[in-house]
Amino acid sequence: MISTAVIMSALELGCIYALVALALFLSFRVLNIADMTTDGTFTLGCAVSATVAVAGHPWLALPAAMAAGACAGSVTALLQTKLKIPSILAGIITNTGLYTVNLAVMGFSSNVNMLRSATMFTLVQPHLGMFYKLVPSAVLTVIAGTLLVLFLKTRLGLSIRATGDNADMVRASSINTGFTITIGLMLSNSLTALSGAVLAQYQKTADINLGTGMVIIGLASLIIGETLLPKGKMWMKALGAILGSILYRFIIALALRLDLPSECLKLISATIVALAIGLPAIKAAAKPATTKGGK
């Protein structure tokens, strides 16, 4: 039996990690770029958020983390567009360099403790009661998703979408694809860093390894969402990413209730992604073979 506390935790974490799913929706689905910067950028958001919150500015920590994430995304875009490094390698290079950057942000310590510091959640706790973690997380995610959808309908947003669909056609239209890719990756990584910033304050700690496997978690949420809402307008796709993240957290919560070792969670995540991606092939293989005559 799943308790109320487990349900609340799944909803809270689902909303927080949904920001990563939205980020990957932008980079992976819209821009058609496999951005491997995600793990490092998530940790960067955690590190900046914890450092700024400990300094006494928990709300300022959110835009600060987003700015840091945007900078990380711009480095990946620079490597890809100016130095012509393949997107996957560019992300890996930036992600590797971010390990040292994240340590530096945390004062060359592997973790930052916020147990004695105010966070965005403790500040609103007197007003929201037991929902003091869920409401801010949900509101931030809804705002981020709404702004992302509205942005993708602007002229620049349409150019980014066109770049992902057919970069050669966009170049023929005299649109600078390097610029659109840079803006897209900056925005994507700022959302990832925002997710890390919120999680750090949620857990009241930042650790150098918090971002490990974040690409898998984000992809699992995104693909589950696409399974729930396979077709539709842009806002439906963004909503699917959010719902997929929440459902993913419920799957993880169920796995924990089945007394599976916590060390197995990464394997479960990888399995979910593999099954979700391979679902069309599984369905096709399950259909009974028919003869040419239809018999």
Secondary structure by P-SEA (a helix, b strand, c coil): cccaaaaaaaaaaaaaaaaaaaaaaaacccccccccaaaaaaaaaaaaaaaaaaaccccaaaaaaaaaaaaaaaaaaaacccccccaaaaaaaaaaaaaaaaaaaaccccccccccccccccccccccccaaaaaaaaaaaaaaaaaaaaaaacaaaaaaaaaaacaaaaaaacccaaaaaaaaaaaaaaaaaaaaaaaaaaacccccccccaaaaaaaaaaaaaaaacccccaaaaaaaaaaaaaaaaaaaaaaaaacccccaaaaaaaaaaaaaaaaaaaaaaaccccccccc
